[in-house]
Amino acid sequence: MLERPDAVLTLIPLLAVSGLGIRTLLAAPTVGTGLVTAPLAVAGYLAALAVVFLELLAWPVAERVGGS
């Protein structure tokens, strides 16, 4: 059975790589779109970092409130 910690640990690297994957798919047909899609690589890393911060800050608080 997949639990929340397992799902979060799976989500973090998937988000980090997703920006690079989308950038590669969009930039492959033409060279000109490579400049347009350059920020997408950073977007994946920022999304993964946001998930890490969200889990570090929000999840322990939710556990304490729900457990009381």
N, C-alpha and C positions, 0 to 999 in steps of 0.2 A: 504494500500500500504506500502510495506517495503522500508524504506529509509536507507541511509548510516549509520547514527548513530545507528539505530536499529540493523542493520546487524553487526556492530562492537561490540555492547554490547552483542550480541548473540555469536559472534565468540570467545570472550575472555574466557568465562568459558568452552566452548567446546574444545578449544585448551588446556586449563589447565588440563582437565580431560582426554583428548585423550592419553596422555603419560601413564597414569595409566591404562587406558583401554587396550591399545595395550600390555603393559607389562603383564597384567593379562592374556590376551588371549595367549600370547606366552609362559608364564611360567606355565600355567595350566597343559599341558600334562606331563611335566617332571620337576624334581627338579633342575637338572643341568643347565637348561637354565635360571633359576632365576638370577644367577650371571651375565649372559651375558645381560639380559634385564634390569638390574637395572638402567642404565643411561637413559632409555626411560622415566621414571617418571619425571626426571628433564628436559628432552627435551620438554615436554608439557608445563611446567611452563615457560621455557625460551621463547618458541614460543609465549605464551600469553603476556609475558612481552615485547617482541619485537613488538607485535601489538600495545600495549599501547604506547610505546615510539614513534613508527612510526606515530600513530594518533596524539599524542601530538605535535610532531615536524613538521610533513609534512602537516597535514591537514589544520591548520590555515594559513600556508604560501600559500598553493594552493588556499584557499578561497580568500586571499587578492590579489593574482596575477590574478585569474580568474574574480574577481569582478571589477577590475580597467579598 
